[in-house]
């Protein structure tokens, strides 16, 4: 069973502390959601966990199934089973979707145990059908010329093909209409099992209507300040964050622009 632990994680950008001590534990089969006002460090957390060089981790520990994540390079984290579906996926000219995903799958396999082309094609065609994607997208350059919604579906396709152990979804619902949101959520729900945990970063309850979280965390001032069940997200949607700030005596949640 997957076990992901974050303890006292602190991180800075250009010398400014953004994460001020994050504690988090996600077990296989669990979906955790993080919500919070803009500028509180939610996307910084995702980037720091994946090893983005822009962010310097200054304290704390991160482990995946007992392995020290912070000691790993970015590619090693991906091979160990970390996956980030980004808010703004990059375009890569000259590399097709299918070539990218087959290379990503084989990077996690032992030499001599690479996925066969026929098996890969069958799997990819099946997953694309689930996501209601045009088969032609397999042969297009990665995210090049894709709409925002197409990029998000493509991120979920990558997740479904690569089968990571810990999935981080950074505002995957941003820019999606209701139909696309339903399709993306179905893709995520189809991957839920004891060998995989999810960390969903979102502003809106609407995503959590489709992907039911086990735990909802509220993040302010670079910390997780409150945790609860799905009902916490429902109250945040209804009443905003002021009641949390009042309850905890928080007067200013701003820590600068979130990256």
C-alpha positions in Angstrom: 0.0 0.0 0.0 1.3 3.5 -0.9 2.3 5.7 2.0 3.3 9.3 1.5 4.4 11.5 4.4 5.3 15.2 4.5 6.8 16.4 7.9 7.5 20.1 8.7 8.2 21.1 5.1 9.5 24.6 4.7 10.4 26.1 1.3 11.5 29.5 0.0 11.5 31.3 -3.4 14.1 33.9 -3.9 14.8 33.9 -0.2 11.2 34.5 0.8 9.6 31.7 2.9 6.4 30.4 1.4 5.9 27.1 3.0 6.2 27.4 6.8 5.9 23.8 8.0 3.5 21.5 6.1 2.5 18.2 7.7 0.6 15.7 5.6 0.1 12.0 5.4 -1.6 10.2 2.5 -2.2 6.5 2.4 -3.1 4.4 -0.7 -6.7 4.7 -1.6 -7.1 8.1 0.0 -7.9 11.4 -1.7 -6.9 14.5 0.1 -7.9 18.0 -1.1 -6.2 21.2 -0.3 -8.1 24.5 -0.5 -7.2 28.0 0.5 -7.1 31.6 -0.7 -4.8 32.7 -3.5 -1.2 33.3 -2.4 -1.1 30.8 0.4 1.4 28.4 -1.1 -0.8 25.6 -2.6 1.0 25.4 -5.9 4.3 26.1 -4.3 3.7 22.9 -2.3 3.1 20.9 -5.5 6.2 22.3 -7.1 8.4 21.8 -4.1 7.3 18.1 -3.8 8.2 17.5 -7.4 11.6 19.2 -7.0 11.2 22.4 -9.1 14.5 24.2 -8.9 12.8 27.5 -8.4 11.9 26.4 -4.9 14.4 25.7 -2.1 13.4 23.3 0.6 15.0 24.6 3.8 13.6 22.2 6.4 11.4 19.1 6.8 11.1 15.6 5.3 9.2 13.9 2.5 9.0 10.2 2.0 7.2 7.9 -0.4 7.0 4.3 0.8 9.9 4.9 3.1 12.2 6.5 0.4 13.6 10.0 1.0 12.0 12.0 -1.8 14.0 15.2 -1.1 17.2 13.3 -1.9 15.9 12.4 -5.4 16.4 14.4 -8.6 13.2 15.4 -10.4 13.4 12.5 -12.8 14.0 10.1 -9.9 10.9 11.4 -8.2 8.9 10.6 -11.3 10.4 7.1 -11.6 9.6 6.5 -7.9 6.0 7.2 -8.5 5.3 10.9 -8.0 3.1 12.5 -10.7 2.0 16.2 -11.1 -0.8 17.2 -13.3 0.1 20.9 -13.8 -2.2 23.9 -13.8 -0.5 25.1 -17.0 1.0 22.1 -18.9 3.9 23.0 -21.2 3.9 22.5 -25.0 6.8 20.5 -26.4 7.2 20.7 -30.2 8.6 17.7 -32.0 7.6 15.1 -29.4 4.3 13.3 -30.0 1.9 12.4 -27.2 2.5 8.7 -27.8 6.3 8.9 -27.9 6.3 11.0 -24.7 4.0 8.6 -22.8 5.8 5.4 -24.0 9.1 6.8 -22.9 7.7 7.8 -19.5 6.3 4.3 -19.0 9.6 2.6 -20.0 11.6 5.0 -17.7 9.9 3.3 -14.8 10.6 -0.2 -16.0 13.7 -2.4 -15.8 15.8 -2.6 -18.9 14.6 -5.5 -21.0 11.1 -5.2 -19.6 9.9 -2.3 -21.7 6.2 -2.2 -22.7 5.6 -3.6 -26.2 4.4 -1.3 -28.9 1.2 -3.3 -29.5 0.3 -3.4 -25.8 1.1 0.3 -25.5 -1.1 1.2 -28.4 -4.0 -0.9 -27.2 -3.8 0.6 -23.7 -3.5 4.2 -25.0 -6.5 3.7 -27.4 -8.6 2.4 -24.6 -7.7 5.2 -22.2 -8.3 7.8 -24.8 -11.7 6.3 -25.5 -12.6 6.6 -21.8 -11.6 10.3 -21.8 -13.5 10.9 -25.1 -10.4 12.1 -26.8 -9.9 12.1 -30.6 -7.4 9.3 -31.5 -5.5 11.8 -33.6 -4.2 13.4 -30.3 -1.8 10.5 -29.9 0.1 11.7 -33.0 0.1 15.4 -32.2 3.0 17.2 -30.5 2.7 17.3 -26.8 0.1 19.9 -25.8 0.9 22.0 -29.0 -2.2 23.8 -30.1 -4.3 22.1 -27.5 -7.1 24.1 -25.8 -7.0 24.4 -22.0 -9.5 21.6 -21.6 -7.6 19.3 -24.0 -4.4 19.9 -22.1 -6.1 18.9 -18.8 -7.6 15.7 -20.4 -4.1 15.0 -21.7 -2.6 15.3 -18.2 -5.2 12.7 -17.0 -4.4 10.5 -19.9 -0.7 10.6 -18.9 -1.7 9.7 -15.3 -3.8 6.8 -16.5 -1.0 5.4 -18.7 1.9 5.9 -16.3 0.0 4.6 -13.2 1.9 6.6 -10.5 1.8 6.0 -6.8 1.1 9.5 -5.6 -0.9 11.9 -7.9 -0.8 15.6 -7.4 -3.5 17.5 -9.3 -2.9 21.2 -9.3 -6.2 23.0 -10.2 -7.0 20.4 -12.8 -10.5 21.8 -12.9 -9.4 25.2 -14.0 -11.0 26.2 -17.3 -13.1 23.1 -17.7 -16.7 23.1 -18.7 -19.2 20.7 -16.9 -18.8 18.0 -19.5 -15.0 18.1 -19.5 -15.0 18.2 -15.7 -17.1 15.1 -15.5 -14.8 13.2 -18.0 -11.6 14.3 -16.1 -13.2 13.3 -12.8 -14.2 9.9 -14.1 -10.6 9.3 -15.2 -9.3 10.1 -11.8 -11.9 8.0 -10.0 -11.1 5.0 -12.2 -7.5 5.1 -10.9 -8.4 5.0 -7.2 -7.0 2.0 -5.4 -4.8 1.0 -2.5 -1.6 1.4 -4.5 -2.3 5.1 -5.3 -2.9 8.2 -3.2 -4.2 11.6 -4.5 -3.5 15.2 -3.5 -5.9 17.6 -5.1 -5.3 21.3 -5.1 -8.5 23.3 -5.9 -10.4 26.5 -5.3 -13.8 25.1 -5.9 -16.2 22.6 -4.4 -17.6 21.7 -7.8 -14.6 19.4 -8.5 -15.2 17.7 -5.2 -18.7 16.9 -6.2 -17.3 14.6 -8.8 -14.2 13.4 -6.9 -15.1 12.7 -3.3 -12.2 13.4 -0.9 -11.5 11.6 2.3 -9.9 14.6 3.9 -10.1 18.3 3.1 -7.3 20.6 4.3 -7.4 24.4 4.5 -4.1 26.1 3.8 -3.3 29.7 5.0 0.0 31.5 5.6 2.0 28.6 4.2 0.5 26.1 6.7 -2.3 23.6 6.9 -4.5 25.3 9.5 -7.6 23.1 9.5 -8.6 19.6 8.3 -11.9 17.8 8.1 -14.1 15.7 5.9 -16.0 16.6 2.7 -18.3 18.8 4.7 -15.5 21.2 5.3 -15.3 21.9 1.5 -19.0 22.4 1.4 -18.9 25.0 4.2 -15.9 26.8 2.5 -18.0 27.0 -0.7 -20.9 28.4 1.2 -19.3 30.7 3.7 -15.8 31.5 2.3 -12.7 31.6 4.4 -13.5 34.4 6.9 -15.0 32.0 9.4 -11.8 30.0 9.4 -9.7 33.1 9.9 -12.0 34.2 12.7 -12.0 30.8 14.4 -8.2 30.6 14.3 -7.5 34.3 14.9 -5.8 34.8 11.5 -5.9 38.4 10.3 -3.8 38.3 7.1 -3.5 35.1 5.0 -1.3 36.7 2.3 2.2 35.5 1.9 2.9 37.0 -1.5 2.1 35.8 -5.0 1.7 32.0 -5.3 3.7 30.4 -8.0 
